[in-house]
């Protein structure tokens, strides 16, 4: 039954001592104020003001309503101010992409953290930039690129993220699944299910195979990380991927991961941003991604 206008009405009457001055404060006629007061008392079934020596004095019920009206209207004003400030803040869209892989299991965690810490930031995945993240970054279509291949460009800022390693992905029933590591020679004899890899990674693999005099495996390209995992699980080939990109699939037991070569092949992931676009918002996004996506955080 109570509306904001009723709360403002009783507060104005109490503050101004009567309907005449309350009417001026509320930009209403005196008769309108009297009518609204009568309507409110009728709704509540209780008298709120008593006329004492030409002044309206609050009754016990009126005094209680006035006290609550002051508190509620003050809180409402605070909420309005907060919402106005929030609405006035420019909404920021941050486009992010991961080199080579289309797996983003950490994305919900980061979005939830942003909703709490910086609700004005909207995080979007720039999937179309997966093949050429650095070029997209320099064009301005991507704000953060998570890459492992070395980049030397003065226009870019590199922030270390986490260490990872290449891992061979196998179906659970694959003949090599019981091995602790897969050699270059063994890899060369298999069908390799792969996504588009950066040139540096391809050259690194070729150098390893050449050093072991191992053949280059037959490569079947797929567009998505999830498809790569499905093909491996179905026994159509094996994968050679960064472990963090398929950590969720490994944890579920859908596939098994084995070290590539006995020594393993470490790699360092970094977050790239344009130097002219650096700021607190991008720093926050990078820090949240680092926490959520690092192999240590997902064990």
N, C-alpha and C positions, 0 to 999 in steps of 0.2 A: 504493500500500500504506500510505503514511503518512497518518494522520488527526490532527486537532487534538488529540485525547485522548492520542495517542502523544507528541506534542511536549510537552504539559503534563506527561506522566508522566516523561520523561527529565529535563526541567528540574527538576521537584520532587525527584527522587532525587538529582540533582547538588547542588541547593541545600541539601537536608536531610541529605545524607550517608548515606542508607540508606532502605529501604522503610518502616520503622516510622513515622518522622516524616513521610515523604512521604505515607503513607496518611492521616495526620491532616490534612495540608494539602489533600489531594484529596478528603477526606470519603469515603474507601474503607477497606476492611479491609486488613490487611497481606497476607493471602493473595490478595486481588484485585489488589493492586499487583504482587506476585510473578508472578501468573498473566498479567497484561497485559504485563509485561516479557518473560516467556518467550515469549508469543505474538508480540511485536514482533520479538524476536531470531530467532524461527523464520521469520517472514515475510521478514526481510532476509537471513537466512542468515549472520549475523555476530554475534559477542558484543559487547555494548555496555558491560557493566560486569564487572569482575573483583573477587572478594571478597578484600580485603587487610586482615588484622587486624580482622575483624568489620565492616569497612566496605566499601561498594561503590565502587570506584574506576573511573572511565571508562577504557575502552580507547582506542586511537587512533581507531577508528571511532566509539566512543561520544562522545569529545570533539568530533569534527566534527559529529555530530548534535546535541549539546547546544548548540554555538555557533550552528548554523543554527536550532535551536528557539527560542533566545532572540530572534534577529533576526526570525524569522517571526511569533512570537507578539506581539512588540512592534509590528510593522507591522500585524498584524491588529487589535490593540487600538486603534491609531490610526485605522484605517479604520472600526471600529465607532463610535468617538467622533464622527468626522466625519459618518457616516451618521445617527447619533442626533441630532446638532445640526441636520442638514439636515432630518430628518423632523420635528423639533420646531418648525421654522419654519412659521408659518402660510402656507399656500399662498394667493396672491393672484390673483384673477381680475380682469383689466382689460378692460372692454367698450369698444370703440371704434367710431365710425361717421364716415363722410364725408358731408357735406351733398350731396344731389342725386345723387351718383354711387355706383355699386355696383362700381366697378373698384378692385381692391386688389393691383396687381402687386408692390407693395413689401412685402406682408405676409410672405412667406417669409423675406425678408432680416431683417426685424425679429424674427421668431420665432427665427431661428437666433442672432441676437445676444443675445436674452434667455436662450436656453439656455446660453450661455457666461457672460454677465455676471450674470444673476439668474434661475436656473432655477426659483425659487419663484413667478415671475410667469407666469401663463397669459393670453395675449392672445386675445380673442374679438371677432369682428366682429358688431356689433348691427345686422344688415341691416334689421330691421323699423323702425328709428329713422331711416332715410335721409330720409324726408319731413319729419320734425319733430325734428331732432337736439337743438335747444335745450330743447324741452319734455321730451324723454326724459332729458336731462342733469339738469334741475331735479327730475324725478321720482325720479332715482336709478337708473334702469335703464341708463344709460350713464355711463361714467367720463370718457371723452375724446371730444369732438366736434370734428371738423375742419371749419370753416366759412369761407365767404368773405363772407357777408352781415354787416353791422355789428350788433353786439349790445351793448346797454348794460344791464347788470344787475349790481348790486353783489354779488349772490350768486355771480357767476362771475368766474373769473380768465382773462384772455386772454393767450396766449403767441404772439408772431409766429412764423410758420413759413417762408413763402417767397412771393415775388411770382410771379404767373402772368398769363395773359391769356386772354380769350375768343378762340376760334379757330373758323373755319368749317370743318366737316369735309365733304369731298366724295369721291365715288367717283373713281377714277383716270380714268375716261372721261367724267366730267361736263363739260358745255360750259364751265364756269367754272374748271376745274381748272388751266388755264394762266395764270390771273390771279394776281398777287401779293397782291391784296387783294380783298375782296368788299364792295361798298357796301351801305348800308341799302336802297336801292331794289332792287338785285339780290336781296338776301335776301328782301324782301317778295314777290317774284314766285315764290318756290320753296315747296315743301312742306317744312316744318321737322319733322324727327324729334327729339323731345325727351323728356326725363324731367321729373318734377316739379321745378320750379325754385322757389327762395324768392321771396317777394313782391318783395323789393328788386331782384332780378335781372329779374323780369318788368317792373317799373315802369321800370327803367333801359333795357331794350330798347324799350319803348313810347315813352319820351322821345326816344330816338335816331331811331326811325322817324318820329315826329311832326315832329321837327326837319327831317328830309329830305323830309317829306310823302310818305313811302313807306307802302304798305299793310302791314298785319299779315299775315305769312305764314300759310298754312293749317298748323295744328299737328296732328301725329299723336303721341299719347303712347305711350311704351313704358316698361316697368318696370325694365329693366336696361340698363346701359351697353353690355354686349356685344351686346344686341339692337339698340340704336341704331346701333352700328358695322356690324352685319350688314345693316341696312336701307339705310344709306348706301352700303355697298359694292355692294349689289344694285341701286342706282340708284333707290330708292323715294323719295328725298328727300335733304336735306342736314342736317347737325347744327350746332348752335351750342353749344360745350362749353368747359369749362376745359381748356386744352391738356395739363396734367399728367395728367388723368384718362384720356386716350387716347394718351399718349406711346408706349406699347408698340405699339399698332396702327399708329401713324404710322411708327415705326421699322421695322416689318415691311413697310411699303409697301402694306398692305391698303387704306389710304385716304390722302388727302392733306389737309394742313391749310393754310388760308390766313388771313391776318389779316383781321379784321372791321373795316372802314373803314381808310383809309390810315394813320391815326394809331394804330390799334390800341386795344384796350380793356383796360387793365391791371386786375388785381385782386389783393388781398392775402389770403392764407389764414392763419388763426390756429387755434390749438388752445384749446378752451375746457374748463375743469374747474370743478367746484364749489369755492368758497372753503373750505368746511368739509371738503373731501376732499383738499386739497392734500397732497403728500408726495413722498418721494424716488422711490417706484415710478412714480408718474404722470409725474414729471419725466424719469425715464429713458426711459419709453415714448415721450414726446413728442420727446425728443432723437433717439432712434433712428428714429422715423418721419420726422422732419425731414431726417435725413441720407439716408435711403433713398428718400424720395418727392419731394424737391425736384427741380425741373426740371434744375438744375445737376448734381445727382448722377447723373441718368439719361441724360445726353448721351453 
